[in-house]
Amino acid sequence: MYLAAKRCGIDCLLIHGFRHTKELKEYKKVRNKIHDIRGILKRWDGDTKVKEKAERITGVYWGRFNPIHKGHIAVIKKLRRRTETLIVVIGSSEHKDEEENPFSGAERANMVTAYLKEEGIEGCRVVTINDDENYANGVDNIFRKCGNVDLLFLSDEYRGVDKSSARDKIINAIAGRARIAYFSRRGKLSSTLLRGRIADSKTWENLTGKSVVRIIKGIDGIDRIRRSRLR
């Protein structure tokens, strides 16, 4: 015998006994449908909460991006899902034609903007800042230029650093102005590796976006990277 009940908007069945195998089969079908509906509602509720939470957050991803590569883009996609707006901050923008900073802040901003467009990534702002005398001053410049920020994303290599280190000074400069969220870097790809492959005439185009390759070649970037190594 079946007893129908309504609970939380979902029909439930309370079984007092089964006279026939057919009744048991029908019950199992209904029970499975109920479980499926509950699973859908749970996932929908979870996705909605994540979306609502993300819609209230402005985050900052800070780096030199000299030049930007596929690893950077993977991180941006990951962080973008956690924010309404992700501000990609290009540091050390006052430097150029140096071994670690061959490209100017404006040139790097063009590369980042072009790569974001190539990948169809929306909801990002790209800004450049000077580090001035040190990275702690760079933090001040971030908040001066970006305004209110909820999260400042740092690589997990910043965890547990020496209290006297430059990295710890960066963390102290951020404290009280935004929450710090750490992310993991995967793989060995880096801007240093990319510059090295360019300088050594090795294949490098597959490590970044096609738009970035065009920009680097268009601003004599290959020879500039090679010359910066000789200084």
N, C-alpha and C positions, 0 to 999 in steps of 0.2 A: 504494500500500500504506500502511495506517495503522499507526502504532506508538503505543499508548496509554502514557501516563506519568502519574505522580501527583506533583505538586509543590505543597507548602504547602496540601495539602488540596483542591487544584483540579485537575480532570482537564485535561491538556494533550494536544495531538495533534502529533506530529512526522511530517511528510509526506516520504516518500522518492520520491514520484512519483505522478502521476495518469494512469490509463489512460482514464478516461472523464470527460466534463464533469459527470456526476452526482456523481462522487466529489468534484470540486472544489466544487460547490455545497454538498454536505453539510459539507465542511470549513469553508467560510466561515460557515455557520450556527452550527456549534459554536464557531468562533473568536469570533464576535460575542457569543455567550452568555457565553463566558469573560471577555471584556472587560467586559460588563455586570456580571457578578458581582464582578469586581475593583473596579469603580467603586463598587458598593454597599458592599463591605467597607471601602473607603477612606473613604467619606463617613461610614459608621457609626463607624469608629475615630476619625475627626476630631471628630464630634459628641460622642462619649463623652469624649474628652480635654478638650474645652471645658467639658462639664458637670461633670466631676470637678474641673477647675480652679476653676470658679465656686463649687462647693460648699464650698471652703475659704476663701473671701474675704468679709470684711466691709468694706464701703465706706461713705464718707460723702459726701453731696451737700449742700453748705452754701450757703445763700442767704437772702434776706429774704422772698421769696415774698409781696410786699405789693401786690397779692394774687397768688396762683398763677394761671398761665394755661396755654394749650395748649402753648406752647414748653417750659415747665417739665416738663409731663407727657411730652412727647416725649423729653426728656433722661432722665427717670426710667426710662422703658421701656428705653432704650438701656443705661443703667448697670445696671439690674436684671439684664440678661442676663449681666453680667460678675461678679455677686456672689451669694453665698448670702443675705446680708442687706444691704440698703441702708438706711442711717440717713439720713433726711432731716432735716437740722439747720436750724432756723429761727433765724437770727441777729437781733440788735438787738431781742430780744423785750421789752426793758425800755421800748421807745419805743412811743408811740401818739399819735393825734390830731396828727400832724405831716405836713407836705406829702409827705415821702418815706416816712413810716411811719404811715399813717392808722389801721392796725389793730394791736391788741395781739398779743403772741406767742401767747396762748391762742386768740384769734380766728383767727389765721392757721393755727394747728395744726388747728383744727376744719375750716377750708377745705381744707387739704391732705389730711387724713384722709378727708373726705367725697369729694374728687375721686378719690383712690386707689380708694376703694370703688366709685365710679361707673364707673371704668375697669376694674375687676376686677383691679387690680394687687396682688399679694400679696408677702410677704417683705420688707416695709418697716416700719421704725419711724420715728415722728415725734417729735422732741424739740425743745425750745426752749432757747436759751442767751442770756445777756446778753453784750454786747460789752464792757461795763465802759468803760474809758477809751479803748480802741482795739481794732482788729481782731486785733492780735497777742494781746491778752488774751482775745479771743474764741476763738482757737485753743486756748489753755490750757483754757478752759471746755469746748471740744469733747471733748478727751481726758479731762477730769475727769468728764464726764457720760456719755460713750459707751464708755469703757473701751478695750480693745484694738481697734485699727483697722488694717487692712492697707493700704487705699487711701483717699486723700482726693482727690476729684475736683475739679478746678478748670477753669474756662473757659480756652481757649487764649489769651485776652487777657492772661493772666498770664505768658506766655512773653516772655523778653527785656526785662523791665521795668527801669527805672532802679534802680540799687543803693541809692539813698537813698529810694526810694518806699515808700509804705505797703504796696503789694502785695509788694514784695521782703521786707519785714519779716514778712509773713504766711508766705511761703515759707520763710524762715529759721526761723520758729517751728515749722513742720511738720517740718523736716529732722530725720532720725534717729528720728522717732516713727511715721511712716507713709510709704509711698511716695506720690508725687504722680502722678496720671494726669490728662492733659488731655483735654478734649472740645471739639468745635467747636459753636458756636451758629449755627443756621441761621435765616435770615429776620430781620425787623426787629421782631418782636413782643417787647415788654418790659412789665414792670409799670408803668414810667413812662408808656408809650404808653396802656396800659389805663386808668390813673388819669386821664390827660388826656382820653380819650374820655368817661369818666364825668362828669368835671367840666364838659366842654363840651356835655353832653347829646347826644352822638353815639352811634351804635350801638356797643355794647361786649359785649353778651351772647354773641355768637358767638366771642369771643376766649378764653373760659374755659369751665369745666364748668357744667352746669345746677345742680348742687348748690352750687357756689360763688356763682352768681347768687342763688340763694335765700337763702344765708347773708348775703351783702352787703346785700340788700334788707331782710332780717329784723333787721339790727342798725343800721338807719338809715345804712348805709355810703355811699350816694350823697351825702347831705347832709354827712356827715362829711368826705368827700373834698373837697367844694366849700369847706367852712368852713376846712379845714386849709390851703388855698391862700391864704386871706386873712390868715393869721397872720404 
